[in-house]
Amino acid sequence: MNEEFWDKVKKQIETENPGLKIGKRLTREDAEKNRLALDVLQQKSEQHGAKVCTLSGKPPDPTYDELHNAPQPVRENGQHADYYVLCPEERAKGFVRPVRQEYIHDKCRTKTHMGLALSETYARDPKFYGATFCCGCGAHFPVAEFKWLDGEVLGT
């Protein structure tokens, strides 16, 4: 592929991501990785019928997402380095469930606290996630294994 093509890719990435400025040192591989990351976010957005971002605001690792349905690998504590969430403008549209930040894992009875963006994503779209993290077990499990503190099952 020629330089003109890569210049167009860089311009498209900058246009679709206001505030991101790609320097002239961006390699073809980096440009391709960024394009693939944008494709992943577009696919997630289409899948959920709403604009999807990452919790960190950074682009997902497209090669990791293909295998694990998460934007970044798992850290030593068992949590992913990043998570998908509904973008702020989607969450600002309101919620169909209460915003709740703590839940209990049925198996180990441990209470886990999650951040506001994740909680608001659950409140806007209760079926957004298929699994969630347990601080006691240090791993992700199907949402059906967890209850909010009010007793309602996650994802319902």
N, C-alpha and C positions, 0 to 999 in steps of 0.2 A: 504494500500500500504506500501511496506517496505522501509527502509532507503536507500537501493541500488537504488531504483527507483528515490527517491528524490535527491540523489547525481547526478544521470544522468540528471535530470531536471535542477539542478543548473549549471552543467557543460555546458549543451546546451545553457542556457540563457547567461552565460559568453562568450561562443564561438560566439554566434550570436550578442553580444553587446560588442565589444572590449572596454576596459577601465572600464567596470563594473565588480566589484569584489564582489561576494556574500559571506558574512561571514558565519561562522558556525551557527550563531544565527537565520538565516533565517528559519521561520516557514514553515510548510507544506502549510499553507494557503497563505503565502506570495509567496512561490514558484508557487503555482497554479495560483494566481492572475497575477504574472509576465508571466507565460506561456500563460494565456488567453490574456494578453495585447499584447504579441507578435503575437498571432493568429489574433487579431483585426488588427494590422498593416499589417500582411500578406494578410488578406482579403481586406483591403483598397487598398493595392498595386495591387492585382489581379484585383480589380474592376476598377482601373484607368489605368492599364497597365503600371505602373511606380512605383518606390519605394516611399512610403509615410511615412512621419515622423510626429512628433508633433512639433509645433513651439518651445516649450520649450526644446525638446529633451528628455523629460521624458516619461515613458510609459503611455498610456492612461488608464483611469479607464474603464475596459471592461464592468462593469455592467451599467455604465452611458451611454456608447456609444450605447449599444443595444437599448436604448429608445430614444436617442436624436441625434445620428449621429455626436457627438462631443466628444473629448477626456476627457473633464472635465465639471463640472457643471457651471452654469451661476453665475457671480458675481453680487454684488449689482448694478453696473452700467449697467447691461444688457448684457455685453459681457461674453463669455465663459472664463474660467480661462486658457484655452489652445485651440489651433486649429490644425487641420490637414493641412499639407503643403506637397508639393513635396519635397523630400530630396534634399540637396544641389547638389549632383551629377546629379540629374535629371534636376534641374534648370540650371545647367552649360552647358547642351546640347544645349541651345539656346531657343529662343522664337518665337512663331507664331504670337504674337501681341506685341504692344509696352508695356513696363513696365510703368504702370500708378499707382499712389498712391492715387489719390483723385477722388471721385465720388459724385454725387448729388442724393438725394432721391426725386423722382418725387412728392411724396405726401406732404412733408414738406419743400422741397427746401433747406435742410441743406447739407452742404459739409462735408464729412467724409474723414479723412486721414487714410490710413492703412500702416502697416509696409512693409518693403522691401520683406521679404520672402513670405508674402501673395500676394503682388503685382506680384512678379516673378512667383508664382504659377498660377495666373490668366493669365499672359503673355505666359506661357508655355502651359497651358491647360485651355482655356477659359471656359470650361464646368465643371471644377473641383468642383466648389461650386454651390449649388442650391439656397442658401440664403446668404445674407450678412448683416452686422450690420449698423444701422443708428444712428449716435451720437445724432441727434435731437430728435428722437423718443425713443431712448434707448432700441431698440429691433432689432431682425433679421427679414428680409422680403425677399421674392423671388427676385433673382437678376434682373428679368425683370422690377422691379420697380425703378431701378437705372440706371443712365447714367454717363459715364466717362465725364470729363470736356470738351472733344472734341465732345460730343454728342452721341457717340456710346453706345448702351445698354450693360451693363455688361453681360458676359456669351455668347456673340455672336462672 
